[in-house]
Amino acid sequence: MLGLFYPYGIFLQALAIAHFVRRRPDTYWLWIILMGGGVGALVYIMVEVIPDARLLRGTFQVFPRRKRIRQLEAMVIDNPSVGNYEELGDLYLDDGQFVRARECFDRVIATSDQIDPRYRRALAALALNDFKSAAVDLEQVVARDAKYDYQRAAGLFAHAYAKLGEREKADALFASVTETSTLSETQYNYACFLAAEGRAAEAREWAERILRKKATMPDYIRRRERPWFRKARALLKRV
């Protein structure tokens, strides 16, 4: 049976290890890949890589997205409509071009102050570590809809406060949001804030709360939440 994987075993192992490094599943998989050779790598691919394909679809959308970006960049020269700039801003945001994304949302908000472009401009500002600008936009978003984007907006507003040194405001908002929000991002940011405040026991409790969710999550959600599990484990080692 092993002969069936020759000479593809090394290729399968390389593919499996590349996926392992990127997605960081349970550590025992690395031993299965290394010790099991091509067979172990194939088992890993079947169990971990194939189900992950849905989560990695965005990776395969890079070229279509950039083609659409080029189209819209040409279109806004002749037709600088709000709709074109908003779509272009969304695509820039997905593509990690945060400065350009923010410029597009600036144009949208200048003529149509809707809640979503303001929220997305805040996301771009956060990615650029411009917490002051993000806080201004998020304050208006939360004032209009406290539960916007499943309360992510409020959680990010608390995070921006924390980064700006507004400790009391951050603490109060985090405490309020986490009463009902189960977003791992918000819980992790709260844990980091608590750790920075010297409240190690509370920080550990929130980090552990993130990790406890792993046992009851469906597989597809657990895969999506892996980055937050890794961050929570790293935080536990620090506090």
C-alpha positions in Angstrom: 0.0 0.0 0.0 2.8 2.4 0.8 4.1 2.0 -2.8 0.9 3.6 -4.0 2.1 6.9 -2.5 5.5 6.8 -4.1 6.7 9.3 -5.3 3.9 11.5 -4.1 4.4 11.0 -0.4 6.8 13.9 0.0 4.5 16.2 -2.0 1.6 15.2 0.3 3.7 15.8 3.4 4.8 19.2 2.1 1.2 20.1 1.3 0.0 18.9 4.7 2.8 20.8 6.6 2.0 24.0 4.7 -1.6 23.8 5.7 -0.7 22.9 9.3 1.6 26.0 9.7 -1.2 28.2 8.3 -4.2 26.8 10.2 -2.5 25.4 13.4 -4.8 22.5 14.2 -4.0 20.2 17.2 -0.3 19.5 17.6 -0.7 15.7 17.3 -1.4 16.1 13.6 2.2 17.2 13.0 3.4 13.9 14.4 1.0 12.0 12.2 2.2 13.9 9.1 5.9 13.4 9.9 5.8 9.8 11.2 3.1 8.5 8.9 4.7 9.6 5.7 2.5 9.9 2.7 -0.3 7.8 4.4 -0.3 10.1 7.4 -0.3 13.2 5.2 -3.2 11.8 3.2 -5.2 11.2 6.4 -4.5 14.7 7.5 -5.6 16.2 4.2 -8.8 14.2 4.2 -9.7 15.1 7.8 -8.4 18.7 8.0 -7.6 20.2 4.6 -10.7 19.2 2.6 -13.2 20.4 5.3 -11.1 23.7 5.6 -11.6 24.4 1.9 -14.8 26.4 2.6 -12.9 28.7 5.0 -10.1 29.3 2.5 -12.4 30.3 -0.4 -11.3 33.9 0.1 -7.8 32.9 -0.8 -8.9 31.8 -4.2 -10.9 35.0 -4.8 -7.8 37.2 -4.8 -7.5 37.4 -8.6 -11.2 38.0 -9.3 -11.3 40.6 -6.6 -8.3 42.4 -7.9 -9.7 42.3 -11.4 -12.9 43.9 -10.1 -10.8 46.5 -8.2 -9.2 47.5 -11.5 -12.5 47.7 -13.2 -13.9 50.0 -10.5 -10.8 52.1 -10.4 -11.4 52.9 -14.0 -15.2 53.3 -13.6 -14.9 55.9 -10.8 -13.0 58.2 -13.0 -16.0 58.7 -15.3 -18.7 57.7 -12.8 -17.7 58.7 -9.2 -21.0 57.5 -7.8 -21.5 56.6 -4.1 -22.3 53.0 -5.1 -19.0 52.5 -7.0 -16.9 54.0 -4.3 -18.6 51.9 -1.6 -18.0 48.7 -3.5 -14.4 49.7 -4.2 -13.9 50.5 -0.5 -15.3 47.1 0.4 -13.0 45.3 -2.0 -9.9 47.3 -0.8 -10.8 46.4 2.8 -11.0 42.7 1.8 -7.7 43.0 0.0 -5.9 44.6 2.9 -5.5 48.0 1.2 -6.7 49.9 4.2 -5.5 53.4 3.3 -7.3 53.2 -0.1 -10.4 51.7 1.6 -10.6 54.6 4.0 -10.3 57.1 1.2 -13.2 55.5 -0.6 -15.4 55.5 2.5 -14.5 59.1 3.1 -16.0 59.9 -0.3 -19.1 57.8 0.5 -19.7 59.4 3.9 -19.2 62.9 2.5 -22.4 62.6 0.4 -24.3 59.8 2.2 -23.7 59.3 5.9 -25.0 55.8 6.2 -24.0 53.5 9.1 -22.3 50.7 7.2 -19.6 52.8 5.3 -18.9 54.6 8.6 -18.4 51.2 10.3 -16.2 49.9 7.5 -14.1 53.1 7.7 -13.6 52.3 11.3 -12.4 48.8 10.5 -9.9 50.3 8.1 -8.7 52.8 10.8 -8.3 50.0 13.3 -6.2 48.0 10.8 -4.0 51.1 10.5 -3.8 51.5 14.3 -5.6 54.8 14.0 -7.7 54.2 17.1 -8.8 57.8 17.6 -10.5 58.0 14.2 -11.9 54.5 14.7 -13.4 55.5 18.0 -15.1 58.6 16.4 -16.8 56.5 13.8 -17.7 53.6 16.1 -19.3 56.0 18.6 -21.7 57.1 15.9 -22.4 53.5 14.7 -23.1 52.3 18.2 -25.3 55.4 19.0 -27.4 54.5 16.0 -27.5 50.7 16.5 -25.9 49.3 19.7 -26.1 45.8 18.3 -24.6 46.5 14.9 -22.8 43.6 13.3 -23.8 41.2 16.1 -22.4 43.7 18.7 -19.0 43.6 17.1 -19.1 47.4 16.6 -19.6 47.9 20.3 -16.8 45.4 21.1 -14.4 47.2 18.8 -15.5 50.6 20.3 -14.4 49.3 23.7 -11.2 48.0 22.2 -10.5 51.5 20.7 -11.1 53.1 24.0 -8.6 50.7 25.6 -6.0 51.5 23.1 -6.5 55.2 23.6 -6.0 54.9 27.4 -9.7 55.6 28.2 -9.6 52.9 30.9 -12.9 53.6 32.7 -14.9 53.9 29.4 -13.3 50.8 28.0 -13.9 48.8 31.2 -17.6 49.9 31.4 -18.3 49.2 27.7 -16.5 45.9 27.7 -18.4 44.8 30.7 -21.7 45.8 29.1 -21.1 44.2 25.7 -19.8 40.9 27.1 -23.0 40.4 29.1 -24.6 39.3 25.9 -22.0 39.0 23.2 -20.2 35.7 22.7 -17.8 36.9 20.0 -14.4 35.5 20.7 -12.8 38.7 19.3 -14.5 40.8 21.9 -13.8 38.4 24.7 -10.1 38.2 23.7 -9.8 42.0 23.5 -11.4 42.3 26.9 -9.0 39.7 28.3 -6.1 41.6 26.9 -7.4 44.8 28.5 -7.8 43.1 31.8 -4.2 41.7 31.6 -2.9 45.2 30.8 -4.8 46.5 33.9 -3.1 44.0 36.1 -6.3 42.0 36.6 -4.7 38.7 35.8 -7.3 36.4 37.3 -10.1 38.0 35.3 -8.0 38.0 32.2 -7.4 34.2 32.6 -11.1 33.6 33.1 -12.0 35.3 29.8 -9.2 33.5 28.0 -10.4 30.2 29.4 -13.9 31.0 28.5 -12.9 31.3 24.8 -11.2 27.9 25.0 -14.1 26.2 26.7 -16.3 27.0 23.8 -14.2 24.7 21.6 -15.7 21.6 23.1 -19.3 22.4 22.1 -18.7 24.1 18.8 -19.6 22.5 15.4 -16.5 21.6 13.4 -16.9 24.3 10.9 -17.2 27.0 13.5 -14.3 25.6 15.5 -12.1 25.8 12.4 -13.1 29.5 11.9 -12.3 30.2 15.6 -8.8 28.7 15.6 -7.0 32.0 15.5 -8.8 33.1 18.7 -8.0 29.8 20.4 -4.3 30.3 19.6 -4.4 33.9 20.9 -6.2 32.8 24.1 -3.7 30.1 24.8 -0.8 32.5 24.2 -2.4 35.0 26.6 -2.8 32.4 29.3 0.9 31.8 29.1 1.6 35.5 29.7 -0.7 36.1 32.6 
